[in-house]
């Protein structure tokens, strides 16, 4: 009987601990997820800018080659 009471008390205390810590864990996870989303968005903007720079460089190189051929 004593072992059953001990198991029940341990189970209840564990459940209480989980219920109390779960919202805190969710808040921490949400903050980290928001930060990660912000970083991904910033990275994507850099990649888009890089593609635009590479496109413009390609156009300028093509223009330069055509100009050199015309000389």
mmCIF file of the N, C-alpha and C atoms, coordinates in Angstrom:
data_MODEL
# 
_entry.id   MODEL 
# 
loop_
_atom_site.group_PDB 
_atom_site.id 
_atom_site.type_symbol 
_atom_site.label_atom_id 
_atom_site.label_alt_id 
_atom_site.label_comp_id 
_atom_site.label_asym_id 
_atom_site.label_entity_id 
_atom_site.label_seq_id 
_atom_site.pdbx_PDB_ins_code 
_atom_site.Cartn_x 
_atom_site.Cartn_y 
_atom_site.Cartn_z 
_atom_site.occupancy 
_atom_site.B_iso_or_equiv 
_atom_site.pdbx_formal_charge 
_atom_site.auth_seq_id 
_atom_site.auth_comp_id 
_atom_site.auth_asym_id 
_atom_site.auth_atom_id 
_atom_site.pdbx_PDB_model_num 
ATOM 1   N N  . UNK A 1 1  ? 0.820  -1.207 0.000   1.00 0.00 ? 1  UNK A N  1 
ATOM 2   C CA . UNK A 1 1  ? 0.000  0.000  0.000   1.00 0.00 ? 1  UNK A CA 1 
ATOM 3   C C  . UNK A 1 1  ? 0.859  1.264  0.000   1.00 0.00 ? 1  UNK A C  1 
ATOM 4   N N  . UNK A 1 2  ? 1.937  1.207  0.761   1.00 0.00 ? 2  UNK A N  1 
ATOM 5   C CA . UNK A 1 2  ? 2.812  2.381  0.859   1.00 0.00 ? 2  UNK A CA 1 
ATOM 6   C C  . UNK A 1 2  ? 3.444  2.708  -0.500  1.00 0.00 ? 2  UNK A C  1 
ATOM 7   N N  . UNK A 1 3  ? 3.808  1.694  -1.263  1.00 0.00 ? 3  UNK A N  1 
ATOM 8   C CA . UNK A 1 3  ? 4.425  1.931  -2.564  1.00 0.00 ? 3  UNK A CA 1 
ATOM 9   C C  . UNK A 1 3  ? 3.424  2.533  -3.554  1.00 0.00 ? 3  UNK A C  1 
ATOM 10  N N  . UNK A 1 4  ? 2.150  2.165  -3.432  1.00 0.00 ? 4  UNK A N  1 
ATOM 11  C CA . UNK A 1 4  ? 1.118  2.727  -4.307  1.00 0.00 ? 4  UNK A CA 1 
ATOM 12  C C  . UNK A 1 4  ? 0.927  4.205  -3.997  1.00 0.00 ? 4  UNK A C  1 
ATOM 13  N N  . UNK A 1 5  ? 0.884  4.547  -2.738  1.00 0.00 ? 5  UNK A N  1 
ATOM 14  C CA . UNK A 1 5  ? 0.721  5.950  -2.329  1.00 0.00 ? 5  UNK A CA 1 
ATOM 15  C C  . UNK A 1 5  ? 1.920  6.762  -2.815  1.00 0.00 ? 5  UNK A C  1 
ATOM 16  N N  . UNK A 1 6  ? 3.108  6.208  -2.666  1.00 0.00 ? 6  UNK A N  1 
ATOM 17  C CA . UNK A 1 6  ? 4.325  6.887  -3.111  1.00 0.00 ? 6  UNK A CA 1 
ATOM 18  C C  . UNK A 1 6  ? 4.278  7.113  -4.628  1.00 0.00 ? 6  UNK A C  1 
ATOM 19  N N  . UNK A 1 7  ? 3.848  6.098  -5.378  1.00 0.00 ? 7  UNK A N  1 
ATOM 20  C CA . UNK A 1 7  ? 3.762  6.222  -6.829  1.00 0.00 ? 7  UNK A CA 1 
ATOM 21  C C  . UNK A 1 7  ? 2.735  7.268  -7.236  1.00 0.00 ? 7  UNK A C  1 
ATOM 22  N N  . UNK A 1 8  ? 1.590  7.289  -6.555  1.00 0.00 ? 8  UNK A N  1 
ATOM 23  C CA . UNK A 1 8  ? 0.548  8.270  -6.887  1.00 0.00 ? 8  UNK A CA 1 
ATOM 24  C C  . UNK A 1 8  ? 1.025  9.680  -6.576  1.00 0.00 ? 8  UNK A C  1 
ATOM 25  N N  . UNK A 1 9  ? 1.636  9.857  -5.405  1.00 0.00 ? 9  UNK A N  1 
ATOM 26  C CA . UNK A 1 9  ? 2.133  11.186 -5.019  1.00 0.00 ? 9  UNK A CA 1 
ATOM 27  C C  . UNK A 1 9  ? 3.209  11.644 -6.014  1.00 0.00 ? 9  UNK A C  1 
ATOM 28  N N  . UNK A 1 10 ? 4.117  10.750 -6.381  1.00 0.00 ? 10 UNK A N  1 
ATOM 29  C CA . UNK A 1 10 ? 5.159  11.083 -7.349  1.00 0.00 ? 10 UNK A CA 1 
ATOM 30  C C  . UNK A 1 10 ? 4.547  11.447 -8.700  1.00 0.00 ? 10 UNK A C  1 
ATOM 31  N N  . UNK A 1 11 ? 3.565  10.690 -9.130  1.00 0.00 ? 11 UNK A N  1 
ATOM 32  C CA . UNK A 1 11 ? 2.896  10.975 -10.398 1.00 0.00 ? 11 UNK A CA 1 
ATOM 33  C C  . UNK A 1 11 ? 2.203  12.317 -10.396 1.00 0.00 ? 11 UNK A C  1 
ATOM 34  N N  . UNK A 1 12 ? 1.496  12.623 -9.309  1.00 0.00 ? 12 UNK A N  1 
ATOM 35  C CA . UNK A 1 12 ? 0.787  13.912 -9.202  1.00 0.00 ? 12 UNK A CA 1 
ATOM 36  C C  . UNK A 1 12 ? 1.782  15.065 -9.203  1.00 0.00 ? 12 UNK A C  1 
ATOM 37  N N  . UNK A 1 13 ? 2.860  14.925 -8.441  1.00 0.00 ? 13 UNK A N  1 
ATOM 38  C CA . UNK A 1 13 ? 3.865  15.996 -8.401  1.00 0.00 ? 13 UNK A CA 1 
ATOM 39  C C  . UNK A 1 13 ? 4.531  16.185 -9.765  1.00 0.00 ? 13 UNK A C  1 
ATOM 40  N N  . UNK A 1 14 ? 4.780  15.086 -10.461 1.00 0.00 ? 14 UNK A N  1 
ATOM 41  C CA . UNK A 1 14 ? 5.349  15.182 -11.801 1.00 0.00 ? 14 UNK A CA 1 
ATOM 42  C C  . UNK A 1 14 ? 4.390  15.893 -12.745 1.00 0.00 ? 14 UNK A C  1 
ATOM 43  N N  . UNK A 1 15 ? 3.113  15.534 -12.676 1.00 0.00 ? 15 UNK A N  1 
ATOM 44  C CA . UNK A 1 15 ? 2.105  16.170 -13.518 1.00 0.00 ? 15 UNK A CA 1 
ATOM 45  C C  . UNK A 1 15 ? 2.013  17.663 -13.230 1.00 0.00 ? 15 UNK A C  1 
ATOM 46  N N  . UNK A 1 16 ? 2.034  18.027 -11.965 1.00 0.00 ? 16 UNK A N  1 
ATOM 47  C CA . UNK A 1 16 ? 1.987  19.453 -11.594 1.00 0.00 ? 16 UNK A CA 1 
ATOM 48  C C  . UNK A 1 16 ? 3.215  20.177 -12.160 1.00 0.00 ? 16 UNK A C  1 
ATOM 49  N N  . UNK A 1 17 ? 4.379  19.557 -12.045 1.00 0.00 ? 17 UNK A N  1 
ATOM 50  C CA . UNK A 1 17 ? 5.597  20.165 -12.577 1.00 0.00 ? 17 UNK A CA 1 
ATOM 51  C C  . UNK A 1 17 ? 5.523  20.373 -14.074 1.00 0.00 ? 17 UNK A C  1 
ATOM 52  N N  . UNK A 1 18 ? 4.987  19.380 -14.779 1.00 0.00 ? 18 UNK A N  1 
ATOM 53  C CA . UNK A 1 18 ? 4.851  19.502 -16.229 1.00 0.00 ? 18 UNK A CA 1 
ATOM 54  C C  . UNK A 1 18 ? 3.866  20.600 -16.591 1.00 0.00 ? 18 UNK A C  1 
ATOM 55  N N  . UNK A 1 19 ? 2.744  20.645 -15.903 1.00 0.00 ? 19 UNK A N  1 
ATOM 56  C CA . UNK A 1 19 ? 1.724  21.654 -16.204 1.00 0.00 ? 19 UNK A CA 1 
ATOM 57  C C  . UNK A 1 19 ? 2.214  23.068 -15.926 1.00 0.00 ? 19 UNK A C  1 
ATOM 58  N N  . UNK A 1 20 ? 3.038  23.225 -14.897 1.00 0.00 ? 20 UNK A N  1 
ATOM 59  C CA . UNK A 1 20 ? 3.563  24.554 -14.558 1.00 0.00 ? 20 UNK A CA 1 
ATOM 60  C C  . UNK A 1 20 ? 4.651  24.976 -15.541 1.00 0.00 ? 20 UNK A C  1 
ATOM 61  N N  . UNK A 1 21 ? 5.515  24.056 -15.917 1.00 0.00 ? 21 UNK A N  1 
ATOM 62  C CA . UNK A 1 21 ? 6.645  24.424 -16.776 1.00 0.00 ? 21 UNK A CA 1 
ATOM 63  C C  . UNK A 1 21 ? 6.275  24.478 -18.253 1.00 0.00 ? 21 UNK A C  1 
ATOM 64  N N  . UNK A 1 22 ? 5.210  23.827 -18.662 1.00 0.00 ? 22 UNK A N  1 
ATOM 65  C CA . UNK A 1 22 ? 4.851  23.769 -20.076 1.00 0.00 ? 22 UNK A CA 1 
ATOM 66  C C  . UNK A 1 22 ? 4.606  25.151 -20.685 1.00 0.00 ? 22 UNK A C  1 
ATOM 67  N N  . UNK A 1 23 ? 3.809  26.040 -20.063 1.00 0.00 ? 23 UNK A N  1 
ATOM 68  C CA . UNK A 1 23 ? 3.626  27.378 -20.670 1.00 0.00 ? 23 UNK A CA 1 
ATOM 69  C C  . UNK A 1 23 ? 4.932  28.163 -20.778 1.00 0.00 ? 23 UNK A C  1 
ATOM 70  N N  . UNK A 1 24 ? 5.817  27.987 -19.795 1.00 0.00 ? 24 UNK A N  1 
ATOM 71  C CA . UNK A 1 24 ? 7.110  28.679 -19.860 1.00 0.00 ? 24 UNK A CA 1 
ATOM 72  C C  . UNK A 1 24 ? 7.926  28.156 -21.035 1.00 0.00 ? 24 UNK A C  1 
ATOM 73  N N  . UNK A 1 25 ? 7.916  26.848 -21.211 1.00 0.00 ? 25 UNK A N  1 
ATOM 74  C CA . UNK A 1 25 ? 8.649  26.251 -22.328 1.00 0.00 ? 25 UNK A CA 1 
ATOM 75  C C  . UNK A 1 25 ? 8.077  26.720 -23.656 1.00 0.00 ? 25 UNK A C  1 
ATOM 76  N N  . UNK A 1 26 ? 6.766  26.793 -23.745 1.00 0.00 ? 26 UNK A N  1 
ATOM 77  C CA . UNK A 1 26 ? 6.136  27.256 -24.984 1.00 0.00 ? 26 UNK A CA 1 
ATOM 78  C C  . UNK A 1 26 ? 6.509  28.702 -25.273 1.00 0.00 ? 26 UNK A C  1 
ATOM 79  N N  . UNK A 1 27 ? 6.591  29.517 -24.240 1.00 0.00 ? 27 UNK A N  1 
ATOM 80  C CA . UNK A 1 27 ? 6.964  30.919 -24.434 1.00 0.00 ? 27 UNK A CA 1 
ATOM 81  C C  . UNK A 1 27 ? 8.396  31.029 -24.950 1.00 0.00 ? 27 UNK A C  1 
ATOM 82  N N  . UNK A 1 28 ? 9.292  30.235 -24.382 1.00 0.00 ? 28 UNK A N  1 
ATOM 83  C CA . UNK A 1 28 ? 10.689 30.249 -24.822 1.00 0.00 ? 28 UNK A CA 1 
ATOM 84  C C  . UNK A 1 28 ? 10.783 29.770 -26.268 1.00 0.00 ? 28 UNK A C  1 
ATOM 85  N N  . UNK A 1 29 ? 10.074 28.708 -26.587 1.00 0.00 ? 29 UNK A N  1 
ATOM 86  C CA . UNK A 1 29 ? 10.084 28.183 -27.953 1.00 0.00 ? 29 UNK A CA 1 
ATOM 87  C C  . UNK A 1 29 ? 9.541  29.222 -28.929 1.00 0.00 ? 29 UNK A C  1 
ATOM 88  N N  . UNK A 1 30 ? 8.476  29.929 -28.549 1.00 0.00 ? 30 UNK A N  1 
ATOM 89  C CA . UNK A 1 30 ? 7.890  30.943 -29.427 1.00 0.00 ? 30 UNK A CA 1 
ATOM 90  C C  . UNK A 1 30 ? 8.868  32.085 -29.681 1.00 0.00 ? 30 UNK A C  1 
ATOM 91  N N  . UNK A 1 31 ? 9.577  32.512 -28.637 1.00 0.00 ? 31 UNK A N  1 
ATOM 92  C CA . UNK A 1 31 ? 10.568 33.582 -28.794 1.00 0.00 ? 31 UNK A CA 1 
ATOM 93  C C  . UNK A 1 31 ? 11.679 33.133 -29.742 1.00 0.00 ? 31 UNK A C  1 
ATOM 94  N N  . UNK A 1 32 ? 12.146 31.907 -29.552 1.00 0.00 ? 32 UNK A N  1 
ATOM 95  C CA . UNK A 1 32 ? 13.207 31.399 -30.426 1.00 0.00 ? 32 UNK A CA 1 
ATOM 96  C C  . UNK A 1 32 ? 12.715 31.243 -31.862 1.00 0.00 ? 32 UNK A C  1 
ATOM 97  N N  . UNK A 1 33 ? 11.493 30.794 -32.023 1.00 0.00 ? 33 UNK A N  1 
ATOM 98  C CA . UNK A 1 33 ? 10.926 30.639 -33.358 1.00 0.00 ? 33 UNK A CA 1 
ATOM 99  C C  . UNK A 1 33 ? 10.770 31.995 -34.048 1.00 0.00 ? 33 UNK A C  1 
ATOM 100 N N  . UNK A 1 34 ? 10.329 32.994 -33.309 1.00 0.00 ? 34 UNK A N  1 
ATOM 101 C CA . UNK A 1 34 ? 10.207 34.338 -33.876 1.00 0.00 ? 34 UNK A CA 1 
ATOM 102 C C  . UNK A 1 34 ? 11.569 34.877 -34.315 1.00 0.00 ? 34 UNK A C  1 
ATOM 103 N N  . UNK A 1 35 ? 12.592 34.660 -33.489 1.00 0.00 ? 35 UNK A N  1 
ATOM 104 C CA . UNK A 1 35 ? 13.939 35.115 -33.824 1.00 0.00 ? 35 UNK A CA 1 
ATOM 105 C C  . UNK A 1 35 ? 14.457 34.390 -35.069 1.00 0.00 ? 35 UNK A C  1 
ATOM 106 N N  . UNK A 1 36 ? 14.223 33.094 -35.129 1.00 0.00 ? 36 UNK A N  1 
ATOM 107 C CA . UNK A 1 36 ? 14.651 32.324 -36.296 1.00 0.00 ? 36 UNK A CA 1 
ATOM 108 C C  . UNK A 1 36 ? 13.936 32.805 -37.560 1.00 0.00 ? 36 UNK A C  1 
ATOM 109 N N  . UNK A 1 37 ? 12.643 33.073 -37.445 1.00 0.00 ? 37 UNK A N  1 
ATOM 110 C CA . UNK A 1 37 ? 11.882 33.577 -38.597 1.00 0.00 ? 37 UNK A CA 1 
ATOM 111 C C  . UNK A 1 37 ? 12.432 34.916 -39.066 1.00 0.00 ? 37 UNK A C  1 
ATOM 112 N N  . UNK A 1 38 ? 12.787 35.775 -38.133 1.00 0.00 ? 38 UNK A N  1 
ATOM 113 C CA . UNK A 1 38 ? 13.364 37.085 -38.479 1.00 0.00 ? 38 UNK A CA 1 
ATOM 114 C C  . UNK A 1 38 ? 14.690 36.907 -39.216 1.00 0.00 ? 38 UNK A C  1 
ATOM 115 N N  . UNK A 1 39 ? 15.506 35.989 -38.730 1.00 0.00 ? 39 UNK A N  1 
ATOM 116 C CA . UNK A 1 39 ? 16.802 35.759 -39.370 1.00 0.00 ? 39 UNK A CA 1 
ATOM 117 C C  . UNK A 1 39 ? 16.647 35.162 -40.769 1.00 0.00 ? 39 UNK A C  1 
ATOM 118 N N  . UNK A 1 40 ? 15.707 34.257 -40.928 1.00 0.00 ? 40 UNK A N  1 
ATOM 119 C CA . UNK A 1 40 ? 15.469 33.656 -42.240 1.00 0.00 ? 40 UNK A CA 1 
ATOM 120 C C  . UNK A 1 40 ? 15.003 34.719 -43.223 1.00 0.00 ? 40 UNK A C  1 
ATOM 121 N N  . UNK A 1 41 ? 14.108 35.590 -42.790 1.00 0.00 ? 41 UNK A N  1 
ATOM 122 C CA . UNK A 1 41 ? 13.625 36.661 -43.657 1.00 0.00 ? 41 UNK A CA 1 
ATOM 123 C C  . UNK A 1 41 ? 14.774 37.591 -44.075 1.00 0.00 ? 41 UNK A C  1 
ATOM 124 N N  . UNK A 1 42 ? 15.631 37.916 -43.122 1.00 0.00 ? 42 UNK A N  1 
ATOM 125 C CA . UNK A 1 42 ? 16.785 38.768 -43.431 1.00 0.00 ? 42 UNK A CA 1 
ATOM 126 C C  . UNK A 1 42 ? 17.710 38.061 -44.431 1.00 0.00 ? 42 UNK A C  1 
ATOM 127 N N  . UNK A 1 43 ? 17.942 36.784 -44.229 1.00 0.00 ? 43 UNK A N  1 
ATOM 128 C CA . UNK A 1 43 ? 18.774 36.003 -45.150 1.00 0.00 ? 43 UNK A CA 1 
ATOM 129 C C  . UNK A 1 43 ? 18.165 35.996 -46.551 1.00 0.00 ? 43 UNK A C  1 
ATOM 130 N N  . UNK A 1 44 ? 16.873 35.792 -46.626 1.00 0.00 ? 44 UNK A N  1 
ATOM 131 C CA . UNK A 1 44 ? 16.205 35.761 -47.929 1.00 0.00 ? 44 UNK A CA 1 
ATOM 132 C C  . UNK A 1 44 ? 16.326 37.092 -48.652 1.00 0.00 ? 44 UNK A C  1 
ATOM 133 N N  . UNK A 1 45 ? 16.256 38.184 -47.912 1.00 0.00 ? 45 UNK A N  1 
ATOM 134 C CA . UNK A 1 45 ? 16.420 39.502 -48.523 1.00 0.00 ? 45 UNK A CA 1 
ATOM 135 C C  . UNK A 1 45 ? 17.829 39.673 -49.082 1.00 0.00 ? 45 UNK A C  1 
ATOM 136 N N  . UNK A 1 46 ? 18.815 39.176 -48.358 1.00 0.00 ? 46 UNK A N  1 
ATOM 137 C CA . UNK A 1 46 ? 20.199 39.261 -48.832 1.00 0.00 ? 46 UNK A CA 1 
ATOM 138 C C  . UNK A 1 46 ? 20.368 38.438 -50.110 1.00 0.00 ? 46 UNK A C  1 
ATOM 139 N N  . UNK A 1 47 ? 19.789 37.241 -50.117 1.00 0.00 ? 47 UNK A N  1 
ATOM 140 C CA . UNK A 1 47 ? 19.890 36.385 -51.305 1.00 0.00 ? 47 UNK A CA 1 
ATOM 141 C C  . UNK A 1 47 ? 19.228 37.055 -52.504 1.00 0.00 ? 47 UNK A C  1 
ATOM 142 N N  . UNK A 1 48 ? 18.057 37.632 -52.309 1.00 0.00 ? 48 UNK A N  1 
ATOM 143 C CA . UNK A 1 48 ? 17.372 38.325 -53.408 1.00 0.00 ? 48 UNK A CA 1 
ATOM 144 C C  . UNK A 1 48 ? 18.207 39.489 -53.922 1.00 0.00 ? 48 UNK A C  1 
ATOM 145 N N  . UNK A 1 49 ? 18.819 40.232 -53.012 1.00 0.00 ? 49 UNK A N  1 
ATOM 146 C CA . UNK A 1 49 ? 19.686 41.347 -53.423 1.00 0.00 ? 49 UNK A CA 1 
ATOM 147 C C  . UNK A 1 49 ? 20.883 40.835 -54.211 1.00 0.00 ? 49 UNK A C  1 
ATOM 148 N N  . UNK A 1 50 ? 21.454 39.734 -53.777 1.00 0.00 ? 50 UNK A N  1 
ATOM 149 C CA . UNK A 1 50 ? 22.602 39.158 -54.470 1.00 0.00 ? 50 UNK A CA 1 
ATOM 150 C C  . UNK A 1 50 ? 22.231 38.730 -55.887 1.00 0.00 ? 50 UNK A C  1 
ATOM 151 N N  . UNK A 1 51 ? 21.065 38.112 -56.044 1.00 0.00 ? 51 UNK A N  1 
ATOM 152 C CA . UNK A 1 51 ? 20.615 37.735 -57.388 1.00 0.00 ? 51 UNK A CA 1 
ATOM 153 C C  . UNK A 1 51 ? 20.478 38.963 -58.280 1.00 0.00 ? 51 UNK A C  1 
ATOM 154 N N  . UNK A 1 52 ? 19.952 40.035 -57.732 1.00 0.00 ? 52 UNK A N  1 
ATOM 155 C CA . UNK A 1 52 ? 19.790 41.263 -58.514 1.00 0.00 ? 52 UNK A CA 1 
ATOM 156 C C  . UNK A 1 52 ? 21.157 41.829 -58.907 1.00 0.00 ? 52 UNK A C  1 
ATOM 157 N N  . UNK A 1 53 ? 22.106 41.820 -57.988 1.00 0.00 ? 53 UNK A N  1 
ATOM 158 C CA . UNK A 1 53 ? 23.459 42.311 -58.296 1.00 0.00 ? 53 UNK A CA 1 
ATOM 159 C C  . UNK A 1 53 ? 24.088 41.456 -59.397 1.00 0.00 ? 53 UNK A C  1 
ATOM 160 N N  . UNK A 1 54 ? 23.958 40.135 -59.269 1.00 0.00 ? 54 UNK A N  1 
ATOM 161 C CA . UNK A 1 54 ? 24.531 39.253 -60.282 1.00 0.00 ? 54 UNK A CA 1 
ATOM 162 C C  . UNK A 1 54 ? 23.877 39.471 -61.648 1.00 0.00 ? 54 UNK A C  1 
ATOM 163 N N  . UNK A 1 55 ? 22.589 39.715 -61.680 1.00 0.00 ? 55 UNK A N  1 
ATOM 164 C CA . UNK A 1 55 ? 21.889 39.984 -62.938 1.00 0.00 ? 55 UNK A CA 1 
ATOM 165 C C  . UNK A 1 55 ? 22.425 41.265 -63.572 1.00 0.00 ? 55 UNK A C  1 
ATOM 166 N N  . UNK A 1 56 ? 22.581 42.294 -62.751 1.00 0.00 ? 56 UNK A N  1 
ATOM 167 C CA . UNK A 1 56 ? 23.070 43.568 -63.286 1.00 0.00 ? 56 UNK A CA 1 
ATOM 168 C C  . UNK A 1 56 ? 24.512 43.468 -63.771 1.00 0.00 ? 56 UNK A C  1 
ATOM 169 N N  . UNK A 1 57 ? 25.338 42.737 -63.043 1.00 0.00 ? 57 UNK A N  1 
ATOM 170 C CA . UNK A 1 57 ? 26.732 42.546 -63.461 1.00 0.00 ? 57 UNK A CA 1 
ATOM 171 C C  . UNK A 1 57 ? 26.767 41.806 -64.794 1.00 0.00 ? 57 UNK A C  1 
ATOM 172 N N  . UNK A 1 58 ? 25.929 40.804 -64.943 1.00 0.00 ? 58 UNK A N  1 
ATOM 173 C CA . UNK A 1 58 ? 25.871 40.054 -66.191 1.00 0.00 ? 58 UNK A CA 1 
ATOM 174 C C  . UNK A 1 58 ? 25.492 40.963 -67.364 1.00 0.00 ? 58 UNK A C  1 
ATOM 175 N N  . UNK A 1 59 ? 24.532 41.834 -67.151 1.00 0.00 ? 59 UNK A N  1 
ATOM 176 C CA . UNK A 1 59 ? 24.120 42.780 -68.199 1.00 0.00 ? 59 UNK A CA 1 
ATOM 177 C C  . UNK A 1 59 ? 25.269 43.729 -68.539 1.00 0.00 ? 59 UNK A C  1 
ATOM 178 N N  . UNK A 1 60 ? 25.934 44.239 -67.514 1.00 0.00 ? 60 UNK A N  1 
ATOM 179 C CA . UNK A 1 60 ? 27.061 45.156 -67.759 1.00 0.00 ? 60 UNK A CA 1 
ATOM 180 C C  . UNK A 1 60 ? 28.201 44.450 -68.487 1.00 0.00 ? 60 UNK A C  1 
ATOM 181 N N  . UNK A 1 61 ? 28.495 43.209 -68.100 1.00 0.00 ? 61 UNK A N  1 
ATOM 182 C CA . UNK A 1 61 ? 29.539 42.460 -68.796 1.00 0.00 ? 61 UNK A CA 1 
ATOM 183 C C  . UNK A 1 61 ? 29.179 42.255 -70.264 1.00 0.00 ? 61 UNK A C  1 
ATOM 184 N N  . UNK A 1 62 ? 27.930 41.944 -70.526 1.00 0.00 ? 62 UNK A N  1 
ATOM 185 C CA . UNK A 1 62 ? 27.474 41.753 -71.904 1.00 0.00 ? 62 UNK A CA 1 
ATOM 186 C C  . UNK A 1 62 ? 27.596 43.059 -72.691 1.00 0.00 ? 62 UNK A C  1 
ATOM 187 N N  . UNK A 1 63 ? 27.156 44.155 -72.082 1.00 0.00 ? 63 UNK A N  1 
ATOM 188 C CA . UNK A 1 63 ? 27.276 45.470 -72.737 1.00 0.00 ? 63 UNK A CA 1 
ATOM 189 C C  . UNK A 1 63 ? 28.738 45.802 -73.029 1.00 0.00 ? 63 UNK A C  1 
ATOM 190 N N  . UNK A 1 64 ? 29.611 45.496 -72.087 1.00 0.00 ? 64 UNK A N  1 
ATOM 191 C CA . UNK A 1 64 ? 31.036 45.789 -72.248 1.00 0.00 ? 64 UNK A CA 1 
ATOM 192 C C  . UNK A 1 64 ? 31.622 44.972 -73.403 1.00 0.00 ? 64 UNK A C  1 
ATOM 193 N N  . UNK A 1 65 ? 31.275 43.689 -73.459 1.00 0.00 ? 65 UNK A N  1 
ATOM 194 C CA . UNK A 1 65 ? 31.769 42.839 -74.553 1.00 0.00 ? 65 UNK A CA 1 
ATOM 195 C C  . UNK A 1 65 ? 31.298 43.358 -75.908 1.00 0.00 ? 65 UNK A C  1 
ATOM 196 N N  . UNK A 1 66 ? 30.034 43.769 -75.984 1.00 0.00 ? 66 UNK A N  1 
ATOM 197 C CA . UNK A 1 66 ? 29.512 44.299 -77.239 1.00 0.00 ? 66 UNK A CA 1 
ATOM 198 C C  . UNK A 1 66 ? 30.199 45.598 -77.624 1.00 0.00 ? 66 UNK A C  1 
ATOM 199 N N  . UNK A 1 67 ? 30.478 46.432 -76.629 1.00 0.00 ? 67 UNK A N  1 
ATOM 200 C CA . UNK A 1 67 ? 31.164 47.684 -76.888 1.00 0.00 ? 67 UNK A CA 1 
ATOM 201 C C  . UNK A 1 67 ? 32.585 47.422 -77.401 1.00 0.00 ? 67 UNK A C  1 
ATOM 202 N N  . UNK A 1 68 ? 33.271 46.436 -76.803 1.00 0.00 ? 68 UNK A N  1 
ATOM 203 C CA . UNK A 1 68 ? 34.632 46.112 -77.225 1.00 0.00 ? 68 UNK A CA 1 
ATOM 204 C C  . UNK A 1 68 ? 34.645 45.557 -78.654 1.00 0.00 ? 68 UNK A C  1 
ATOM 205 N N  . UNK A 1 69 ? 33.621 44.783 -79.018 1.00 0.00 ? 69 UNK A N  1 
ATOM 206 C CA . UNK A 1 69 ? 33.551 44.243 -80.379 1.00 0.00 ? 69 UNK A CA 1 
ATOM 207 C C  . UNK A 1 69 ? 33.306 45.345 -81.400 1.00 0.00 ? 69 UNK A C  1 
ATOM 208 N N  . UNK A 1 70 ? 32.569 46.372 -80.990 1.00 0.00 ? 70 UNK A N  1 
ATOM 209 C CA . UNK A 1 70 ? 32.232 47.453 -81.908 1.00 0.00 ? 70 UNK A CA 1 
ATOM 210 C C  . UNK A 1 70 ? 33.430 48.341 -82.213 1.00 0.00 ? 70 UNK A C  1 
ATOM 211 N N  . UNK A 1 71 ? 34.443 48.315 -81.377 1.00 0.00 ? 71 UNK A N  1 
ATOM 212 C CA . UNK A 1 71 ? 35.613 49.184 -81.572 1.00 0.00 ? 71 UNK A CA 1 
ATOM 213 C C  . UNK A 1 71 ? 36.478 48.758 -82.702 1.00 0.00 ? 71 UNK A C  1 
# 
